[in-house]
Amino acid sequence: MMLEKAPETHLFRDLISVEDLLSGLAPRHRRSLARIEHHSHFAPDTLVFDSHDQPEQIFVHRGGKLALFRNDRVEDLLSACPVGAGCIYGLVEALSGSDFKMSAKTITESDFDVIDRDEFLRFIKNEPELCFRLAELLSRMYQHALETIKAH
């Protein structure tokens, strides 16, 4: 599939990173999360996840270039999340039970930590501080979305 570069957008600007999620929390939270992550390596031109699919996994991007797109048009080349920054894909969808709103395809060899959705949901049920942090981050995303809508 040939991807056409679209005008730059801010569609994916508010991704949550692992650092955002764990910032200010005890080191045990990082260790607990690491226990349920599984490292995966993807070759170039590999579809990591597809829009409209139900997320069975959450993907933490650890390295490589990734194209995010809808309808075969590249929307953003991860300009909002530096390579290796640990951006989390599928988190909102996993929590809400909704489909992916975008697709992701590797441009270069890429590394991810992959977390099974059900394992992650069990994990956060046992970590109230992490649940509160996640709620705070999602609330900020929601507020930013409202401000963006009002500005347009």
N, C-alpha and C positions, 0 to 999 in steps of 0.2 A: 504494500500500500504506500503510495507516495503522499507525503504530508506537505501541505501548502502552508507557508508562513503567513499568519494573519497579523493584523496590526496589534501592537503590544497592548495588552489589557492588564488589569489588576485583579482578574478573576480569582487567582490563587494566592493573593498577597498575604492572607491571614492564616497560613498554615501553622499548625502547632508543632513545635520541635520537642524532642525528648528533654532538652535543656529547659524549655519553657515549662514543661510538665513537672519536672523534678526540682526546679529551682527553689531553694529554701527548705526543701524537705530533707529528712534524715538520710544518710548514706544507705541505710538498709532498704529504702525504697528502690534505689538504683540496683542493688544486688538482687532484690526480689524480682524486679522486672527482667533483669538479665537471665534469670532462671527459666523464664518462659519464652525467651526469644530464640529463634533458630536462624543461623546465618544462611543466606542464599546468594548465589552469584548468577547474574544474568548476562548472556551474550548480547552484543549489539543487535538492534532491531528486534528485540523480544517484547511482546506485549505483556506487561506486568499485571495490569488489570484493565477491564473493559467497562465502559459506561453502561449503565442499566443492568449490570450484574449485581447480585447480592454479595456483599463482602463476607467471605468466610475467613479472611485473614486481614490483619493490619500490617502495613508495610512501613518500616523505618528506613529511609534512604540514607545510606552510609557513604556512598561514593559513586562516581560516574555521572554522565549527563543523561537527563531524563526529559522527554517531551510529554507535555500534558496537553490533551486536545479533546475536542468534541467534533463530531461529524467530519473527521479526517482533516481538520484544520488545526494547526499548531496554535495554541493560545498563549503559551508561555513556556520558555525553556528553563524553568526553575530559577528565573532571575531573582525571585523573592526568597529563595532558600539556598544559601551557598552549598556547594557540593560537600558532602560529609557532615552537614550540620545536624543531621538526624531528623529531618522533617518527617512527620507522620502522615501517611495517606490511609484513608479508610476509617479513621477514628470516629468522625462524626457519623458516618454511615453505619458503622458497627454499633454505636450507641443507640441510634435512632431506628435501626432496622431498615433503613432506606437503601436504595440502589446507589452505586457509584454515579456521580454526576459528571465524571470525566473519564478519559482513558489515559493510561500511561504506557509509554513505549521507550525502551532504552535507546539512546543514541550511541553511547559507548558502552564498554563493559561496565557493569554496575553491580554494586553490592547493597544488600538489604538485610536488615534483621526483620524476620517475619514472625508475627505472633498470631496464633489461632484466636479467632474472635471469641469463642466460648471460653477459652483459657483466660483471655484478657478480662472478660466480664466477671468471671469468678475471682480473678486477681483484684479488681477494683472493689468488689463487694467486701473484701477483707481488709481494705486499706482506706479508712474514712478520710484521712488527711489528703490522700491522693484524689479521692472523689471530690473533695471540696476544691482542690486546686484545679481539677478538670472543669468543674462547674464555673469557677472564676474565669478561666480561659475562654470557655464557650460563651459566657456572658459578654466578655470583651469583644469577641468576634461578632456577636449579635448586635452590640451597640455600634460597632464600626460599620456594619452593614446598614443599619438604620441611618447613620450619618451620611453614608454614601448615597443612599436613596434620596434623602432630603436634599442633598447638594445637587442632584440632577433633576 
